[in-house]
């Protein structure tokens, strides 16, 4: 055999040896490949140390994408922030992420999360061991708080807004926004003023409610932006379900009262009265602000500091009424009729006869809120009487 032939034989033997002893390999040994057939498990040992090193590199490359870097002393491998992914679909998940193992009531499945895309925005649900339940977050503590933070830099009217929205479904499953509460910026200045707006669906707004029944601003209720308030000087809408502004009421009243000339708010006219005692007691004429104020002030002063100025009757602070007087004898029966009746009842009545030497006794035979009736058994000049009531 020639030298050349011997060389060829040696090469062939090495190739056969490599094929038999080494089997398939993962070359290059940088972990980038993932050949699950290498090394061939039916072959004897070959590049074992290279295969193990390549396997470690490959696992580390893949693990480090969403886990803390694998290191010595059992370090690393923890989940990185954001590495967990929940289910997200319109269909209710029934299996684990492997797509084959059914969800069960155990430590491996309870607490899994699902974003239910049947809603907009999606609804977060958790697996409770037997079914998917909506996740409800409740703040707790001495002063529970929920935070919303609009990060847009702006000074616009209703800018910097944060909203709480309420969704609902009709009998046919149609979803719509019933309304929302919005807290936003009040005005257009570079300040910190806030406004509170309630916006409701008027029946066909879908997800864009349009009715604003009430608005609160930093200065109070803002009727200009409220659909619950009308600002019409002629009140043309004649709406029974909405309020009118003070300005529109005043303008409308002024216009109507001045239209027929019967009322003139200048101190003249048959339909206008300026009497501090409201003596006319008219049911058809308007009273001036000055006269109303004077009359009310007089009445309040009389109640707070009542002064007796003579007469049959006097009313004390608190409503107690005292009536008194003298009545000449009218025979066997004498009737005392009050100048004004007690509004409610008599609490007490007393009687003193006036006549020199009389021995008979006079008595009340009837007491009412309007009169006293006296019967006597003798002859008298008259009677001093008092009645207390309210």
Buried (B, 14 or more C-beta within 10 A) or exposed (E): EEEEEEEEEEEEEEEEEEEEEBBBBBEEBEBEBEEEEBBEEEEEEBBEEBBEBBBEBBEBBEBBEEBBEBEEEEEBEEEEEEEEEEBEEEEBBEEBEEEEEEBEEEEEBBEBBBBBBEEEEBBBBBBEBEEBEEEEEEEEEEEEEEEEEBEEEBEEEBBBBEEEBEBEEEEEEEEBBEBBEBBBBBBEEEEEEBBBBBBBBEEEBEEEBEBBBBBBBBEEBBBEBBBBBBBBBEBEEEEEEEBBBEEBEEBBBEEEBEEEEEBEBEEEBEBBBBBBEBEEEBEEBBBBEEBBEBBEEEEEEEEEEEEEEEEEBBBEEEEEBBBBBEBEBEEEEBEBEBEEBBEEEBEEBEBEBBBEEBEEEBEBEEBEBEEBBBBBEBEBEBBEBBBBBB
